[in-house]
């Protein structure tokens, strides 16, 4: 097939794909359900995890940074028509709950926090690791990096982990990975902060959970 004809065929396929209606997102949260939003936490023990693992070289994230992430996530959800119950650190204090076999369970613990707040479901954001940018937008010595998870838990009986939204990224030079060209321009063509990276993970969770 001549190149010109091949080019026209490819263009036609691209246009056809673009005109197709995107499939509707699966509704994970019903409008009549009350959803609690937990504050950001950093699990430091395996029993606090809902999935994944804790890196051996994990560094403690300052409380102020976690508070800043709480405020940022809340701002992203404030525009939603769905009512949310925002939990404080005091709301989630106390010992971990135990499952039917007497083992400490992060899943049961978060479900109990949700029910105590009168919620049917709960969104649990966890920061596993966070590396701050060393340098500025134009150039860095150390790039920002974030490893975070968001969990959507149905606190009604039986307690169920509905979905996990995982975001782990360390910003690298565009020349090292041309597949990131979209993210490069979306970030303004510069080096972002760790909080800006974490915000991308929030946006991903909001979209995937349908928040």
C-alpha positions in Angstrom: 0.0 0.0 0.0 1.4 3.4 -1.0 2.6 5.5 2.0 0.0 8.2 1.2 -2.9 5.7 1.4 -1.5 4.1 4.6 -1.3 7.6 6.1 -5.0 8.3 5.2 -6.1 5.0 6.7 -4.3 5.7 10.0 -5.8 9.2 10.2 -9.2 7.7 9.6 -8.8 5.1 12.3 -7.6 7.8 14.8 -10.6 10.0 14.0 -12.9 7.0 14.4 -11.4 6.2 17.8 -11.8 9.8 18.9 -15.4 9.9 17.9 -16.4 6.8 19.8 -18.2 7.5 23.0 -16.1 6.8 26.1 -17.5 4.0 28.3 -19.2 5.3 31.4 -17.2 4.9 34.5 -18.4 2.3 36.9 -20.2 4.0 39.8 -18.4 3.0 43.0 -20.2 5.4 45.3 -23.9 5.6 45.3 -25.4 9.1 45.8 -27.2 8.2 48.9 -24.2 6.8 50.8 -22.2 8.9 53.3 -18.5 8.9 52.6 -15.8 9.7 55.2 -12.4 11.0 54.2 -9.6 10.0 56.5 -6.6 12.2 57.1 -3.3 11.4 55.4 -1.2 8.9 57.4 2.2 7.3 57.0 2.1 3.6 57.8 5.4 2.5 59.5 4.4 -1.0 60.5 3.2 -3.9 58.3 0.0 -4.2 60.3 -1.0 -0.6 59.3 -0.8 -1.4 55.6 -3.8 -2.3 53.5 -1.5 -3.6 50.7 2.1 -3.2 49.5 5.1 -3.0 51.7 7.2 -0.5 53.7 10.6 0.3 52.2 13.6 -0.5 54.5 14.9 3.1 54.1 11.6 4.8 54.8 11.9 8.3 56.3 9.4 9.9 58.6 7.2 12.5 56.9 6.6 15.6 59.1 3.2 16.1 60.6 2.9 19.5 59.0 3.4 18.0 55.5 0.6 15.5 56.2 -1.6 18.4 57.4 -0.8 20.3 54.2 -1.8 17.2 52.1 -5.1 17.0 54.1 -5.9 20.6 53.2 -5.0 20.1 49.5 -7.1 17.0 49.2 -10.1 18.6 51.0 -9.9 21.6 48.6 -10.1 19.2 45.6 -13.2 17.6 47.1 -15.0 20.7 48.3 -16.4 21.4 44.8 -18.1 18.0 44.7 -21.8 17.7 45.1 -21.4 14.6 47.2 -21.3 15.3 51.0 -18.2 14.1 52.7 -17.4 13.7 56.4 -13.8 14.8 57.0 -12.1 12.9 59.9 -9.4 14.5 62.1 -6.4 12.8 63.6 -8.3 12.7 66.9 -11.1 10.7 65.2 -8.7 7.9 64.1 -6.7 7.7 67.3 -6.7 4.6 69.5 -5.7 1.0 69.2 -6.2 -1.0 66.1 -9.3 -3.2 65.8 -9.0 -7.0 65.5 -10.6 -9.4 63.1 -12.6 -12.5 63.9 -9.3 -14.4 64.5 -8.0 -11.8 66.9 -5.4 -10.3 64.5 -4.9 -6.6 64.3 -6.6 -5.4 61.1 -6.1 -2.1 59.3 -9.2 -2.8 57.1 -11.5 -3.4 60.2 -10.0 -0.4 62.0 -10.8 2.0 59.1 -14.3 0.6 58.8 -14.9 1.2 62.5 -13.7 4.8 62.1 -16.1 5.3 59.3 -19.1 3.8 61.2 -18.2 5.9 64.2 -18.6 9.0 62.0 -21.9 7.8 60.6 -20.4 7.0 57.2 -21.1 4.0 54.9 -17.7 4.2 53.1 -14.3 5.7 53.7 -11.4 6.9 51.6 -8.1 6.3 53.2 -5.0 8.1 51.8 -1.6 6.8 52.9 1.8 8.2 52.1 4.4 5.4 52.1 7.4 7.6 51.1 7.9 11.2 50.0 11.1 12.8 48.8 11.3 16.6 48.6 12.8 18.4 45.6 16.3 19.8 46.2 16.7 22.7 43.9 14.3 24.8 41.9 11.8 24.6 39.0 14.6 25.1 36.5 17.0 22.5 37.8 17.5 20.1 40.7 20.1 18.2 42.7 17.4 15.7 43.8 14.1 15.3 42.1 10.8 15.0 44.0 9.4 11.5 44.5 6.1 10.2 46.0 4.7 6.8 46.8 1.1 7.0 47.9 -2.1 4.9 48.0 -5.7 5.7 48.3 -8.2 3.1 49.4 -12.0 3.1 49.1 -13.5 0.9 51.8 -17.1 -0.1 52.2 -17.6 0.0 56.0 -21.0 -1.9 55.9 -21.2 -5.5 56.7 -19.3 -7.3 55.3 -16.4 -4.8 55.3 -14.9 -4.7 51.8 -11.9 -3.1 50.2 -13.6 -1.8 47.1 -10.6 -0.3 45.2 -7.0 0.9 45.5 -5.5 3.8 43.6 -1.7 3.6 43.6 0.6 6.5 42.6 4.4 6.1 42.7 6.5 8.5 40.7 10.0 10.1 40.8 10.3 12.9 38.3 13.1 12.3 35.8 14.6 14.3 32.9 12.5 14.1 29.8 15.5 12.8 27.8 15.5 9.7 30.1 11.9 8.7 29.2 10.1 10.3 26.2 6.9 8.4 27.2 6.5 11.1 29.9 6.3 14.0 27.5 2.6 14.5 28.3 3.4 14.8 32.0 6.4 17.1 31.2 4.2 19.7 29.5 1.4 19.3 32.0 3.8 20.2 34.8 4.8 23.3 33.0 8.1 22.0 31.6 9.9 22.2 35.0 10.8 20.3 38.1 7.8 20.0 40.5 7.7 19.8 44.3 6.8 16.6 46.2 3.5 18.1 47.1 2.7 18.8 43.5 3.5 15.2 42.7 1.2 14.1 45.5 -1.5 16.2 44.1 -1.3 14.3 40.8 -2.0 11.1 42.8 -5.0 12.8 44.4 -6.4 13.7 41.0 -5.9 10.1 39.9 -7.8 8.8 42.9 -10.6 11.3 42.5 -11.1 10.2 38.9 -10.8 6.5 39.6 -13.1 6.5 42.6 -15.6 8.9 41.0 -15.3 11.3 43.9 
